[in-house]
Amino acid sequence: MTPFSIFVLIATFVLGYFLGKGRRMPFNDPDLAHEARELGQRAVHKRIEKRKARILERARQYGEVTNDAVEDLFCISDSTARNYLNELEAEGKLEQHGEAGRSVFYTPR
């Protein structure tokens, strides 16, 4: 490394430090952090509810839905698909047929 490149590197760090020092970082403020967390949680909940509605729509359209179909529909993992189906079953919107494995499918109530 040349002396000039070392100088540029140090000057960049010093300048960045002083420019960033005066700025207020949003998540150092607990109220802003709380608002951001709530906003994120609402967005995730909304996405989950939309997905569950699409799963229910698919079950009504085809008469049944499987874990694999849900995985393919949203490109999600096996456990996430199973969680969606279990939630819909707990809400009384789907009924599970079969106990375990590939024979399990869900029908709309």
Backbone as a printed PyTorch tensor [residue, N CA C, xyz], in Angstrom:
tensor([[[  0.8380,  -1.1750,   0.0000],
         [  0.0000,   0.0000,   0.0000],
         [  0.8860,   1.2420,   0.0000]],

        [[  0.4880,   2.1620,  -0.8050],
         [  1.2670,   3.4040,  -0.8730],
         [  0.8480,   4.3180,   0.2680]],

        [[  1.7080,   5.2630,   0.6220],
         [  1.3480,   6.2070,   1.6910],
         [  0.0900,   6.9990,   1.3590]],

        [[ -0.1090,   7.3130,   0.0740],
         [ -1.2970,   8.0690,  -0.3150],
         [ -2.5720,   7.2480,  -0.0810]],

        [[ -2.5580,   5.9510,  -0.4240],
         [ -3.7480,   5.1160,  -0.2290],
         [ -4.0510,   4.9330,   1.2520]],

        [[ -3.0210,   4.8680,   2.0840],
         [ -3.2260,   4.7800,   3.5360],
         [ -3.8740,   6.0670,   4.0400]],

        [[ -3.4020,   7.2140,   3.5440],
         [ -3.9710,   8.4980,   3.9180],
         [ -5.4390,   8.5790,   3.5220]],

        [[ -5.7590,   8.1570,   2.3030],
         [ -7.1440,   8.1930,   1.8270],
         [ -8.0240,   7.2940,   2.6960]],

        [[ -7.5220,   6.1410,   3.0510],
         [ -8.2750,   5.2110,   3.8880],
         [ -8.5640,   5.8190,   5.2600]],

        [[ -7.5530,   6.3890,   5.8820],
         [ -7.7250,   7.0030,   7.2050],
         [ -8.6600,   8.2000,   7.1070]],

        [[ -8.4880,   9.0300,   6.0760],
         [ -9.3280,  10.2150,   5.9050],
         [-10.7870,   9.8080,   5.7150]],

        [[-11.0330,   8.7240,   5.0070],
         [-12.3980,   8.2390,   4.7850],
         [-13.0490,   7.8290,   6.1030]],

        [[-12.2960,   7.0970,   6.9230],
         [-12.8330,   6.6830,   8.2210],
         [-13.1180,   7.8760,   9.1250]],

        [[-12.1970,   8.8240,   9.1780],
         [-12.3710,  10.0080,  10.0270],
         [-13.5630,  10.8270,   9.5470]],

        [[-13.6430,  11.0690,   8.2510],
         [-14.7510,  11.8350,   7.6970],
         [-16.0870,  11.1280,   7.9480]],

        [[-16.1260,   9.8240,   7.7430],
         [-17.3360,   9.0490,   7.9910],
         [-17.7530,   9.0990,   9.4470]],

        [[-16.7860,   9.0550,  10.3470],
         [-17.0810,   9.1170,  11.7710],
         [-17.7520,  10.4430,  12.1260]],

        [[-17.1530,  11.5480,  11.6820],
         [-17.6890,  12.8610,  12.0370],
         [-19.0130,  13.1650,  11.3420]],

        [[-19.2000,  12.6830,  10.1240],
         [-20.4800,  12.8940,   9.4530],
         [-21.5860,  12.0870,  10.1140]],

        [[-21.2730,  10.8920,  10.5320],
         [-22.2730,  10.0260,  11.1510],
         [-22.5430,  10.3510,  12.6030]],

        [[-21.6030,  11.0210,  13.2650],
         [-21.7330,  11.3030,  14.6950],
         [-22.9130,  12.2190,  14.9980]],

        [[-23.1490,  13.1980,  14.1490],
         [-24.2100,  14.1550,  14.4040],
         [-25.5890,  13.6550,  14.0340]],

        [[-25.6630,  12.5730,  13.3160],
         [-26.9640,  12.0590,  12.8900],
         [-27.6160,  11.2540,  13.9910]],

        [[-28.9030,  11.3590,  14.0570],
         [-29.6680,  10.6040,  15.0390],
         [-30.0400,   9.2690,  14.4270]],

        [[-29.5910,   8.2130,  15.0150],
         [-29.9070,   6.8850,  14.5190],
         [-31.3080,   6.5130,  15.0100]],

        [[-32.1800,   6.0740,  14.1200],
         [-33.5840,   5.8740,  14.4940],
         [-33.8040,   4.8300,  15.5710]],

        [[-32.9990,   3.7830,  15.6220],
         [-33.2770,   2.7120,  16.5720],
         [-32.5680,   2.9080,  17.8960]],

        [[-31.9060,   4.0590,  18.0720],
         [-31.4180,   4.4120,  19.3970],
         [-32.5540,   5.0050,  20.2210]],

        [[-33.6380,   5.3600,  19.5540],
         [-34.8230,   5.8990,  20.2070],
         [-35.7910,   4.7490,  20.4490]],

        [[-36.0610,   4.4200,  21.7060],
         [-36.9280,   3.2650,  21.9940],
         [-38.3180,   3.3800,  21.3820]],

        [[-38.8650,   4.5980,  21.3080],
         [-40.2080,   4.7580,  20.7370],
         [-40.2170,   4.4290,  19.2510]],

        [[-39.1800,   4.8980,  18.5300],
         [-39.1020,   4.5920,  17.1030],
         [-38.8780,   3.1060,  16.8640]],

        [[-38.0590,   2.4990,  17.7150],
         [-37.8130,   1.0610,  17.5840],
         [-39.0980,   0.2800,  17.8160]],

        [[-39.8730,   0.6970,  18.8090],
         [-41.1450,   0.0210,  19.1100],
         [-42.1180,   0.1710,  17.9420]],

        [[-42.2000,   1.3710,  17.3760],
         [-43.0800,   1.6020,  16.2200],
         [-42.6690,   0.7430,  15.0310]],

        [[-41.3610,   0.6890,  14.7780],
         [-40.8590,  -0.1090,  13.6540],
         [-41.1570,  -1.5860,  13.8610]],

        [[-41.0010,  -2.0660,  15.0890],
         [-41.2850,  -3.4690,  15.3810],
         [-42.7650,  -3.7690,  15.1730]],

        [[-43.6390,  -2.8930,  15.6500],
         [-45.0760,  -3.0950,  15.4680],
         [-45.4640,  -3.0600,  13.9940]],

        [[-44.8810,  -2.1400,  13.2570],
         [-45.1620,  -2.0410,  11.8250],
         [-44.7400,  -3.3260,  11.1150]],

        [[-43.5770,  -3.8430,  11.4740],
         [-43.0970,  -5.0930,  10.8870],
         [-43.9870,  -6.2680,  11.2450]],

        [[-44.4100,  -6.3390,  12.4910],
         [-45.2760,  -7.4350,  12.9270],
         [-46.6240,  -7.3920,  12.2150]],

        [[-47.1760,  -6.1820,  12.0200],
         [-48.4410,  -6.0620,  11.3000],
         [-48.2890,  -6.5100,   9.8480]],

        [[-47.1580,  -6.1600,   9.2330],
         [-46.9190,  -6.5510,   7.8410],
         [-46.8190,  -8.0690,   7.7140]],

        [[-46.1160,  -8.6980,   8.6470],
         [-45.9730, -10.1590,   8.6160],
         [-47.3290, -10.8180,   8.8410]],

        [[-48.1000, -10.3280,   9.8130],
         [-49.4240, -10.8880,  10.0890],
         [-50.3290, -10.7650,   8.8600]],

        [[-50.2650,  -9.6230,   8.1980],
         [-51.0810,  -9.4080,   7.0060],
         [-50.7040, -10.3890,   5.8980]],

        [[-49.3960, -10.6150,   5.7080],
         [-48.9370, -11.5560,   4.6870],
         [-49.3940, -12.9800,   5.0160]],

        [[-49.3120, -13.3540,   6.2820],
         [-49.7390, -14.6930,   6.6980],
         [-51.2320, -14.8690,   6.4500]],

        [[-52.0280, -13.8700,   6.7930],
         [-53.4760, -13.9650,   6.5870],
         [-53.8230, -14.0610,   5.1030]],

        [[-53.1010, -13.3230,   4.2560],
         [-53.3280, -13.4210,   2.8080],
         [-52.9990, -14.8230,   2.3090]],

        [[-51.9080, -15.3740,   2.7940],
         [-51.5200, -16.7250,   2.3730],
         [-52.5490, -17.7500,   2.8230]],

        [[-53.0270, -17.6230,   4.0510],
         [-54.0290, -18.5680,   4.5450],
         [-55.3120, -18.4570,   3.7380]],

        [[-55.6620, -17.2520,   3.3250],
         [-56.8560, -17.0780,   2.4900],
         [-56.6660, -17.7610,   1.1380]],

        [[-55.4690, -17.6660,   0.5670],
         [-55.2030, -18.3350,  -0.7120],
         [-55.2200, -19.8540,  -0.5580]],

        [[-54.7220, -20.3530,   0.5670],
         [-54.7540, -21.8030,   0.8200],
         [-56.2050, -22.2720,   0.9000]],

        [[-57.0190, -21.5320,   1.6230],
         [-58.4310, -21.8880,   1.7650],
         [-59.1430, -21.8170,   0.4160]],

        [[-58.8230, -20.8120,  -0.3670],
         [-59.4070, -20.6760,  -1.7120],
         [-59.0330, -21.8770,  -2.5790]],

        [[-57.7750, -22.2900,  -2.5010],
         [-57.3140, -23.4490,  -3.2840],
         [-58.0210, -24.7250,  -2.8190]],

        [[-58.1920, -24.8690,  -1.5090],
         [-58.8690, -26.0550,  -0.9730],
         [-60.3100, -26.0990,  -1.4680]],

        [[-60.9680, -24.9530,  -1.5130],
         [-62.3540, -24.9110,  -1.9940],
         [-62.4260, -25.1790,  -3.4930]],

        [[-61.4390, -24.6790,  -4.2180],
         [-61.4180, -24.8480,  -5.6700],
         [-61.2170, -26.3090,  -6.0630]],

        [[-60.2810, -26.9850,  -5.3970],
         [-59.9510, -28.3650,  -5.7610],
         [-60.5840, -29.4080,  -4.8450]],

        [[-61.2330, -28.9640,  -3.7830],
         [-61.8590, -29.9100,  -2.8650],
         [-60.9420, -30.3940,  -1.7710]],

        [[-59.6550, -30.1940,  -1.9370],
         [-58.6740, -30.5840,  -0.9190],
         [-57.3600, -29.8490,  -1.1910]],

        [[-56.4980, -29.8750,  -0.1870],
         [-55.1670, -29.2870,  -0.3350],
         [-54.1930, -30.1160,   0.5050]],

        [[-52.9730, -30.2330,   0.0090],
         [-51.9450, -30.9890,   0.7230],
         [-50.8160, -30.0560,   1.1400]],

        [[-49.9920, -30.5640,   2.0210],
         [-48.8260, -29.8100,   2.4710],
         [-47.9200, -29.4900,   1.2770]],

        [[-47.7020, -30.4640,   0.4130],
         [-46.8420, -30.2480,  -0.7600],
         [-47.3970, -29.1610,  -1.6720]],

        [[-48.7130, -29.1140,  -1.8260],
         [-49.3270, -28.0910,  -2.6750],
         [-49.0900, -26.6990,  -2.0930]],

        [[-49.1810, -26.5820,  -0.7720],
         [-48.9450, -25.2930,  -0.1160],
         [-47.4730, -24.8930,  -0.2510]],

        [[-46.5780, -25.8620,  -0.0910],
         [-45.1460, -25.5920,  -0.2720],
         [-44.8820, -25.0310,  -1.6660]],

        [[-45.4500, -25.6610,  -2.6710],
         [-45.2430, -25.2360,  -4.0570],
         [-45.9130, -23.8950,  -4.3570]],

        [[-47.0460, -23.6550,  -3.7430],
         [-47.8000, -22.4310,  -3.9890],
         [-47.0140, -21.1890,  -3.5700]],

        [[-46.3060, -21.2770,  -2.4430],
         [-45.5940, -20.1140,  -1.9180],
         [-44.0760, -20.2690,  -1.8920]],

        [[-43.5580, -21.4110,  -2.3420],
         [-42.1070, -21.6880,  -2.2710],
         [-41.6210, -21.5440,  -0.8330]],

        [[-42.2630, -22.2820,   0.0600],
         [-41.9290, -22.2260,   1.4810],
         [-41.5270, -23.6100,   1.9660]],

        [[-41.0260, -23.6670,   3.1820],
         [-40.5670, -24.9350,   3.7440],
         [-41.7440, -25.8030,   4.1700]],

        [[-41.4300, -27.0600,   4.4050],
         [-42.4190, -28.0310,   4.8510],
         [-43.0430, -27.5950,   6.1700]],

        [[-42.2250, -27.1550,   7.1130],
         [-42.7440, -26.7800,   8.4290],
         [-43.6140, -25.5250,   8.3610]],

        [[-43.2680, -24.5680,   7.5220],
         [-44.0930, -23.3620,   7.3850],
         [-45.4460, -23.7140,   6.7840]],

        [[-45.4490, -24.5580,   5.7670],
         [-46.7090, -24.9980,   5.1620],
         [-47.5600, -25.7290,   6.1940]],

        [[-46.9330, -26.5870,   6.9790],
         [-47.6510, -27.3330,   8.0100],
         [-48.2350, -26.3700,   9.0560]],

        [[-47.4710, -25.3170,   9.4010],
         [-47.9860, -24.3340,  10.3650],
         [-49.2320, -23.6370,   9.8350]],

        [[-49.2050, -23.2310,   8.5700],
         [-50.3830, -22.5880,   7.9670],
         [-51.5820, -23.5250,   8.0100]],

        [[-51.3730, -24.7670,   7.6180],
         [-52.4760, -25.7360,   7.5940],
         [-53.0020, -26.0150,   9.0000]],

        [[-52.0990, -26.1220,   9.9670],
         [-52.5230, -26.3560,  11.3480],
         [-53.3220, -25.1740,  11.8950]],

        [[-52.9100, -23.9480,  11.5450],
         [-53.6500, -22.7590,  11.9760],
         [-55.0590, -22.7530,  11.3770]],

        [[-55.1420, -23.0720,  10.0990],
         [-56.4580, -23.1120,   9.4520],
         [-57.3370, -24.2030,  10.0520]],

        [[-56.7290, -25.3170,  10.4250],
         [-57.4830, -26.3910,  11.0620],
         [-57.9540, -25.9480,  12.4530]],

        [[-57.0920, -25.2870,  13.2080],
         [-57.4530, -24.8040,  14.5440],
         [-58.5550, -23.7460,  14.4750]],

        [[-58.5750, -22.9680,  13.4060],
         [-59.6140, -21.9550,  13.2150],
         [-60.9250, -22.5760,  12.7330]],

        [[-60.9170, -23.8790,  12.4470],
         [-62.1260, -24.5660,  12.0130],
         [-62.4410, -24.3790,  10.5370]],

        [[-61.4630, -23.9540,   9.7430],
         [-61.6930, -23.7120,   8.3160],
         [-61.3080, -24.9010,   7.4520]],

        [[-60.4080, -25.7480,   7.9480],
         [-59.9930, -26.9590,   7.2380],
         [-60.1340, -28.1540,   8.1610]],

        [[-60.3130, -29.3060,   7.5590],
         [-60.3710, -30.5500,   8.3180],
         [-59.2840, -31.4840,   7.8030]],

        [[-58.4960, -32.0340,   8.7030],
         [-57.3980, -32.9280,   8.3250],
         [-57.9190, -34.3460,   8.1600]],

        [[-57.4430, -34.9950,   7.1010],
         [-57.7520, -36.3980,   6.8510],
         [-56.4320, -37.1390,   6.7870]],

        [[-56.3240, -38.2240,   7.5380],
         [-55.0790, -38.9780,   7.6180],
         [-54.2920, -38.5340,   8.8400]],

        [[-53.3420, -39.3640,   9.2210],
         [-52.5830, -39.0970,  10.4450],
         [-51.2020, -38.5200,  10.1820]],

        [[-50.4740, -39.1200,   9.2380],
         [-49.1020, -38.6740,   9.0000],
         [-48.6610, -39.0870,   7.6050]],

        [[-47.6730, -38.3880,   7.1000],
         [-47.0750, -38.7630,   5.8280],
         [-47.8300, -38.2540,   4.6190]],

        [[-47.5940, -38.9270,   3.5150],
         [-48.1500, -38.4850,   2.2350],
         [-49.6620, -38.6550,   2.1230]],

        [[-50.2470, -39.4250,   3.0240],
         [-51.6930, -39.6570,   2.9310],
         [-52.5070, -38.5110,   3.5290]],

        [[-51.8480, -37.5490,   4.1710],
         [-52.5640, -36.4530,   4.8220],
         [-52.9980, -35.4190,   3.7900]],

        [[-54.2720, -35.0250,   3.8840],
         [-54.7760, -33.9290,   3.0670],
         [-55.8430, -33.1980,   3.8820]],

        [[-56.1710, -32.0190,   3.4440],
         [-57.1110, -31.1660,   4.1610],
         [-58.2670, -30.7900,   3.2430]],

        [[-59.4720, -30.7840,   3.8030],
         [-60.6440, -30.3760,   3.0330],
         [-61.2850, -29.1740,   3.7270]],

        [[-61.9430, -28.3230,   2.9550],
         [-62.6010, -27.1660,   3.5770],
         [-63.8370, -27.6040,   4.3560]],

        [[-64.1350, -26.8920,   5.4140],
         [-65.3440, -27.2010,   6.2170],
         [-66.4790, -26.3560,   5.7490]]])
